[in-house]
Amino acid sequence: MTHPLLHGVRVLDMSRVLAGPMCAQYLGDLGADVIKVESVDHGDDMRVWPPLRYSADGQQAAGAPYLAWNRNKRGIALNLKSPDAQQVIRRLIQRADVVIESFGPGVAARLGVDASAVRAVAPRVVHCSISGFGTVGPLKDGKGYDIILQAFAGMMSITGETEGGPVRSPFSPIDQATGMHALTGILAALHARTQTGAGAAIEVSLFDTATALLGHMLQNYWERGTEPARHGVGHESLCPYEAFDTADLPIVLGVANDPMWTAFCQLAGLEAYAADARFSTNVARVKNRSDCIALVRVAMGRHTRAEWTIKLDAAGIPCAPLHTLGELSSHPHTDASGMVFEYKHPAFGTLKSVSQPLRINGARATLRRHPPLRGEHTHEVLKELGYNDDSIRSLLSAGIARAAG
């Protein structure tokens, strides 16, 4: 992007794992100066989540999830239980525009970084709290992880094969969507601050996100009055709308309306079924799903995936090869999109990363900073806060702060 939209915005990222770090990374991608605060002992949990990337000398390691969600940040490591470290945090808060925290229930208040404490000393700060179940209700003290909320919200009850058990969505959709909701709230609050001069307290939770993601599924449940069946890769409300084996490789077919069904029947040699009362409308096809899928399954097996792709694309019928991650990574469109890029990390060598899914004035956000080593910028940040070299050495030697290396 030609000019970072959030240039001059300072973000204190006191979150860990996925939702908060993702939100902070996207703010950094947009030009904000993000300072990531980690503990002196373990740091962000994701640092040790396999697979691990090791430095050439074997002295440094970073988990792939950590590398995925922590670019465009500076890193400082502190013992937050220490009053001296809490003083550092207070100085950072007073210079911040945004504070993000995802501490367990009650921890933020004990450390003096909850919304009321932060905004008492810095009224213009936008404070964002990320939690498992929110701050009201009988479960407000519960800890939340993506898998816990997939189970609690009923998401896993609708995910999986028809005759199989519940299945977890492995890419942590609740964590990621919570991070995006946090980003939305923060950006809206920053905009409002330009008019009012006041910050805001933003609350997002995995519970709220999980419930919101299930919006139309809940609407279906309320309307129908019964729990939905599992449909594997299929769709409760559309048919045929799922994966099929071809003569060689699987393909996903998305017949989303009745004209598409007619066009598909012409392609597939199923002309006799285009106007069949059992299949002529989507409502009828859903009602007679098993018979419809059986017909389509036989037809799809007559041609290869490549042949079907050409035919279906020409007819305007949505389809896609059922790719692996490797196939996505190497696809020409992925390369042309700029969504995947390479960069050099001083400790871990050449790495790939996934870009923020935005173009601004035709350009992707640029990498300004590699994911920091734990405490990589501790000395730099403390100097900016007014600490002299002797004070910094004292903090480091006492274990109140930690620097990389």
Secondary structure, DSSP 8 states (H G I E B T S, - for coil): --S-TTTT-EEEEE--TTHHHHHHHHHHHTT-EEEEEEESSS--GGGGSSSEEE-TTSS-EEEHHHHHT--S-EEEEE-TTSHHHHHHHHHHHHT-SEEEE---TTHHHHHT-SHHHHHHH-TT-EEEEEESS-SSSTTTT----HHHHHHHTTTGGG-S-TTS-----TT-HHHHHHHHHHHHHHHHHHHHHHHHS--EEEEEEHHHHHHHHTHHHHHHHHHH-S-----TTS-SS-SSEEEEE-SSSEEEEE--SHHHHHHHHHHHT-HHHHS-TTTSSHHHHHHTHHHHHHHHHHHHTTS-HHHHHHHHHHHT--EEE---HHHHHH-HHHHHHT-EEEEEETTTEEEEEE--S--BTTB-----S----TTTTHHHHHHHTT--HHHHHHHHHTTSEE---
